[in-house]
Amino acid sequence: MDLIKQKRGVMTQRKNETIVDETFHVWETRYGMWSAETIESYDIQHGLTGMYRDNVIEMMRFHLKHAREGTLDSITRVVGGSNVGVDL
C-alpha cells in the first residue's frame, strides 16, 4: 500500500511505506534502497538509508535507542566524505 505524504507543500508518494513501532516510517526509494525517518511528533528527529528493509529497521531502532541514552556519538562514526569540487 502506498501512502502519500505532504511535505513542504508538495505531495510525494513513498513506495511500500509502513510505520514501525509507532516511531518511524520506512519506505523503498526510487533507486531500490530503503529509507527511514522518525515521525514528526517524535522528540528525536533522525533518518537513515540502507540496502535492505530489515537492516534499516534494525539500525533505526539501534540509533534511536542510543540517541535516547545519549551514547550515539560514542558508538558511531562517519566513514569517508563527499565533495563535488565546486563551491556553490
N, C-alpha and C positions, 0 to 999 in steps of 0.2 A: 504494500500500500504506500503510495507516495503522499507525503504531506507537503503543504505549501506554507512557507514562512514569509512574513512581511519583514523586510529589513531595509532600513533607510529609504522607505517609500517605494521599493522595488519588490515585486513578487518573485520569489525564487522557489524552484522546485527541487527538492532533495530526493534522490532515488533511494528506495529501501530505508527510509528514515524510521527509527524507532527510539523510544525513550527507555533508558536503562536506570534502574534503581531510583526512579523519580528524581534523578540528579542531573543527568546529561543525555543529550541526543547523540546518536551515532548514525551515519549515513554513508552511502557509497558516492564517491566523487565521480566526475565525468571522465576521469582518467583511470578508473577501476581500482583506486585506492579507497581507504576508509578514513573518515574524519570523525572527531568527537568534540563536543563543546558543551560546557555546563549550561543549564537552563538560566534564563535571565534573572530569575528570582533567587538563585543560589548565591550565597555570600562570597564564594571564591570563583572568580572568572578564570577559566582555564580551557585550553583546547590543544588537540594534537592530531596527527595524521600518521597512518601506517599502512602496511600492505594487506593485512588480514583483519577482518572484523573482530574475531575473538581476541587477538593480540591488542587491538586498540582499546577494547573494553577493559581488559586486564590492566593495561598501562594507565588508563584513565583512573581506574579505581586506586591503583598504586599512587599516582601523582596526587589525587585528592586527599588520600589518607595522610601522606607525608606533608602536604600543604597545610592541612588542618593541624597537624602536630608541630609544624614549624621546622621540620627537618629536611624539607625538599632540597634546599641549597647544598646540604652536606652529602647528598647521595646522588645528585645528578650533575652532568657537565655537558657543555656544548662541544661537539666534535666537528672540526672544520669551520668554514665560514663561507660567506658569499660576497662577491664583489664583481660588479659588472664592468669596472674600469672606467666609468664615466660619472662625472659629477653632475647631478641634475639640479 
